[in-house]
């Protein structure tokens, strides 16, 4: 139940970031933000050790110098990484 509430709370945070960016004319930004969030939560389990492979992919995708709305995508990926850490601990 705690994990579910954490997922919902962080998803609301991602949507708050989206609401801030929606004031500009952006198409498909919501899908991109949710995609970065979900990608950052994906684990790769090597035996018993979860590795944040999805977050590493997010860091790679965010390393482009001319990426639009980079701040919003970074926040979504860091929130997803927090969910990954909580899921790995519990």
C-alpha positions in Angstrom: 0.0 0.0 0.0 2.9 2.3 0.8 4.5 1.7 -2.6 1.2 2.4 -4.3 0.8 5.7 -2.5 4.4 6.6 -3.4 3.8 5.9 -7.0 0.6 8.0 -7.1 2.3 10.9 -5.2 5.3 11.0 -7.5 3.0 10.7 -10.5 1.2 13.7 -9.3 4.5 15.5 -9.0 5.3 14.6 -12.6 2.0 16.0 -13.6 2.6 19.2 -11.7 5.8 19.6 -13.7 3.8 19.0 -16.8 1.2 21.6 -15.8 4.0 24.1 -15.5 5.3 23.3 -19.0 1.9 23.0 -20.6 1.5 26.8 -20.6 3.8 26.7 -23.6 2.6 25.1 -26.9 4.1 21.6 -26.6 2.9 18.5 -28.2 3.4 15.1 -26.6 5.4 16.5 -23.7 3.1 14.7 -21.2 3.9 11.4 -22.9 7.6 12.1 -22.9 7.6 13.1 -19.2 5.6 9.9 -18.2 8.0 7.9 -20.4 11.1 9.2 -18.6 9.4 8.5 -15.3 8.5 5.0 -16.2 11.9 4.4 -17.8 13.7 5.5 -14.7 11.8 3.1 -12.5 12.8 0.0 -14.5 15.3 -2.2 -12.7 17.7 -4.7 -14.1 18.1 -7.5 -11.5 21.5 -9.2 -11.5 21.0 -12.2 -9.2 19.6 -10.4 -6.1 21.0 -6.9 -6.8 18.8 -4.4 -8.5 20.7 -2.1 -10.9 19.1 1.2 -12.0 19.5 0.4 -15.7 16.5 2.5 -16.7 17.8 5.6 -14.9 21.2 5.2 -16.6 19.4 5.2 -19.9 17.6 8.4 -18.9 20.9 10.0 -18.0 22.2 9.0 -21.4 19.1 10.4 -23.2 19.3 13.7 -21.1 23.0 14.2 -22.0 22.2 15.8 -25.4 23.2 19.4 -25.4 20.2 20.8 -27.3 17.3 18.9 -25.7 14.1 20.8 -25.3 12.4 20.9 -21.8 15.4 19.3 -20.2 14.6 20.5 -16.7 11.1 18.9 -16.8 12.5 15.6 -18.1 15.2 15.6 -15.4 12.7 16.0 -12.7 10.6 13.2 -14.0 13.6 10.9 -14.2 14.8 11.7 -10.7 11.3 11.1 -9.3 11.3 7.7 -11.1 14.7 7.0 -9.6 13.3 7.7 -6.1 10.6 5.2 -6.8 13.3 2.7 -7.9 15.2 3.2 -4.7 12.0 2.8 -2.5 11.1 -0.3 -4.5 14.6 -1.7 -4.0 14.6 -1.1 -0.3 11.1 -2.5 0.4 
